[in-house]
Amino acid sequence: MASKKEVDIATIEKVKKFLEKVPSKEPTTKPLIEALEELKPAIEIAIERGHTRQEIADMLVEKGIEVKPYHLKNLFAKQREETPK
């Protein structure tokens, strides 16, 4: 037969106060598409300076962002689709 577990009321109140004060946990990662959107202005500068999508993708991989040239192509293709003609 299982015994009933009990928790002291004072402990419940202390824990409740503690949990109410716990700070928000900030995310430590972002989805790739969000990261690329954030980096887009810097990527555009690299393109203006004559670097290819492959070269930029290689640079990003070296810095820890696993990306392929087609991700960059899609990033800028999306911009063209949204631009009114």
C-alpha positions in Angstrom: 0.0 0.0 0.0 1.4 3.4 -1.0 1.8 6.0 1.7 0.5 9.4 1.1 3.2 12.0 0.6 2.7 15.3 2.2 4.4 18.7 1.7 4.6 21.3 4.4 2.4 24.4 3.6 5.3 26.7 4.4 7.5 24.9 1.9 4.8 25.3 -0.7 4.7 29.0 -0.1 8.4 29.4 -0.3 8.6 27.4 -3.5 5.7 29.5 -5.0 7.5 32.7 -4.2 10.7 31.3 -5.6 9.1 30.2 -8.9 7.3 33.5 -9.3 10.7 35.3 -9.3 12.5 32.9 -11.7 13.8 35.0 -14.6 12.7 34.3 -18.2 15.0 31.9 -19.9 16.5 33.5 -23.1 16.8 31.2 -26.1 20.3 30.2 -27.0 19.7 29.3 -30.6 17.6 30.5 -33.6 16.3 28.7 -36.6 18.7 29.0 -39.6 16.3 31.1 -41.6 16.0 33.7 -38.8 19.8 33.7 -38.4 20.2 34.3 -42.1 17.6 37.1 -42.1 19.5 38.8 -39.3 22.8 38.4 -41.2 21.2 39.5 -44.6 22.6 43.0 -44.6 26.2 41.8 -43.9 25.7 39.0 -46.6 24.6 41.7 -49.1 27.8 43.6 -48.4 29.9 40.6 -49.0 28.1 40.0 -52.3 28.6 43.7 -53.3 32.3 43.1 -52.6 32.4 40.4 -55.2 32.1 37.2 -53.1 30.0 34.3 -54.5 27.3 32.5 -52.6 29.6 29.5 -52.3 32.4 31.6 -50.8 30.0 33.3 -48.4 28.5 29.9 -47.4 32.1 28.6 -46.8 32.8 31.6 -44.6 29.6 31.0 -42.6 30.5 27.4 -42.1 33.9 28.3 -40.9 32.3 30.6 -38.3 29.9 27.8 -37.1 26.8 28.4 -39.2 26.0 25.3 -41.2 24.6 26.7 -44.5 24.7 25.8 -48.1 24.7 28.2 -51.1 21.1 27.3 -51.9 20.1 28.7 -48.5 21.5 32.1 -49.6 19.9 31.8 -53.0 16.5 31.2 -51.4 17.1 34.0 -48.9 17.5 36.5 -51.8 14.9 34.8 -54.0 12.3 35.4 -51.3 13.2 39.1 -51.3 12.7 39.3 -55.1 9.3 37.6 -54.8 8.2 40.2 -52.2 9.4 43.2 -54.2 6.4 44.7 -56.1 7.0 45.1 -59.9 
